[in-house]
Amino acid sequence: MSYQRLIIRVTHNSLSFSTLVGGQVEYERYPLKNSISIAANMREALQTVNMLQRQYERVVVLVDSPMMMIPTEMFNEDEVEMLYRYTFTGQNQMAVFHSVVPELNVVAVFSLSKDLRTVLTDRFEQSLRMEPATSAIWLHMYQKSFTGPRQKLYGYFHDRSLEVFAFAQGRFKFYNSYAVSSNPNDALFYLLSVWKQLGMAPSEDEMHLSGDIPGREQLTDEARRFVKRVFITNPSGEFNRAPVTQIEGMPYDLMVYYLKR
């Protein structure tokens, strides 16, 4: 029996697998061994994880890595790898990929371990597709940005990082990502710095936060000292308690991927 689609989500500190079975999402987070590489972990998972023993028509690898955004009209495939390696140093052992996001008129450029790419291509061959892990979030928030007249700044927390972005005229107005710790003060500094940089109005415009927010209550309380309209996304409420929002440990971007893609 061939299943339609397997989703592999890869970050610097996590590895998970998911698929649809009988209309329900089956999700498994793989416990990484820190003493071996992500590629070696993947090799072991291919031998031990039941979900990976099945045959799939398509395999999508959602990759979380340093991200470079290039406007579609400025994209040159012949130059993209050189530009990426110049922008992000220490990427010699990484394979560079790009994904066109036509809704935002941008090409997202990212990277994956060459060893991991080899493991995946050896197993899944031609059915393999690479995408940014959070692209579903970008598109979902872009659609939400049309709600109401106010400007909106988005902060998505995941995998010990914070992506901050805003939209204007059918594309990213701003995009950047930051490493964040369990201390919410660093995240608040990044959010407010971007807010100020974009000239957003403290009493009128909106800040929308989602994902695995460190110190959620403290961060929200502090943010509201400077920004009147701060909103926290509750996936269960947002999607009317859809079953996928009840899966323990599933990141918000993967929920959105299944619900909106």
Secondary structure, DSSP 4 states (H G I P E B T S, - for coil): -EEEEEEEEE-SS-EEEEEEETTEEEEEEE---TTS-HHHHHHHHHHH-GGGGSEEEEEEEEE-S--EEEEGGG--TTTHHHHHHHHSSS-TTEEEEEEEEGGGTEEEEEEEEHHHHHHHHHHHGGGEEEEETTHHHHHHHHHHTTSSSS-EEEEEEETTEEEEEEEETTEEEEEEEEE--S-HHHHHHHHHHHHHHTT--TTTSEEEEEES-TTHHHHHHHHTTT-SEEEE--HHHHTTT-GGGGSTT--HHHHHHHHH-
